[in-house]
């Protein structure tokens, strides 16, 4: 039995676990996959992920392998207020 070609693997939509395994991927969570993509983007330098300034990237909020929009995190309003109320003031103070 021959291995499926890249074209055959890519034509399976949505991909199944068997197709992903045949393509050489290991099982991982979506957050692990995001972290791996961030490592790829930052040339495998974990310190660069923390320092990432690509805030327009859709993966940016998830780069620490933590989901920022869970209900428990959303209920912690003190962190949100720090950025909403003091964000502009802090930027102005830093520029002075």
C-alpha positions in Angstrom: 0.0 0.0 0.0 1.4 3.3 -1.0 1.1 6.5 1.0 -1.4 9.0 -0.3 -0.1 11.9 -2.3 -0.2 15.5 -1.0 -3.0 16.2 -3.5 -5.1 13.3 -2.1 -4.5 14.4 1.5 -5.3 18.1 0.7 -8.5 17.1 -1.2 -10.1 15.6 2.0 -12.2 18.4 3.5 -12.6 18.7 6.4 -9.5 16.7 7.3 -10.1 13.7 9.6 -7.7 12.5 12.3 -6.6 9.7 10.0 -5.8 12.1 7.2 -3.9 14.4 9.6 -1.9 11.4 10.8 -1.1 10.3 7.3 0.2 13.8 6.6 2.6 13.5 9.5 0.7 15.5 12.1 0.4 14.5 15.7 -2.6 15.0 17.8 -2.7 18.4 19.7 -5.1 20.9 21.0 -6.0 24.1 19.0 -4.0 26.2 21.5 -1.0 23.9 21.0 -1.3 24.3 17.3 -1.4 28.1 17.6 1.6 28.1 19.9 3.5 26.0 17.3 2.5 28.5 14.5 3.8 31.3 16.7 7.1 29.5 17.2 7.3 29.0 13.4 6.6 32.7 12.8 9.3 33.7 15.4 12.0 31.4 14.1 11.6 29.0 17.0 12.5 31.7 19.6 10.1 31.4 22.5 11.2 34.8 23.9 10.1 36.4 20.7 6.6 35.1 21.1 6.3 37.0 24.4 7.7 40.2 22.8 5.4 39.8 19.7 4.1 43.2 18.5 1.9 41.8 15.7 -1.2 42.7 17.5 -3.3 42.6 14.3 -2.5 38.9 13.9 -5.6 36.8 14.7 -3.5 34.4 16.7 -1.8 37.1 18.9 -4.2 36.9 21.9 -3.6 33.1 22.0 0.2 33.1 21.7 0.8 32.2 25.3 -1.2 28.9 24.9 -4.0 30.5 27.0 -7.5 31.2 25.9 -8.1 34.9 26.9 -11.9 34.8 26.2 -12.9 32.1 28.7 -15.8 33.0 31.0 -13.5 33.0 34.1 -11.1 35.5 32.4 -13.9 37.7 31.1 -15.3 38.0 34.6 -12.1 39.4 35.9 -13.0 43.0 35.1 -10.1 44.6 37.0 -7.7 43.6 34.2 -10.0 45.0 31.5 -10.4 48.3 33.4 -6.6 48.7 33.6 -6.4 48.9 29.8 -9.6 50.7 29.1 -9.2 53.5 31.7 -5.4 53.8 32.0 -4.2 52.7 28.6 -4.2 56.1 26.9 -2.8 57.8 30.0 0.0 55.3 30.3 1.0 55.8 26.7 1.1 59.6 27.1 3.2 59.3 30.2 5.6 56.9 28.5 6.0 59.3 25.6 6.8 62.3 27.9 
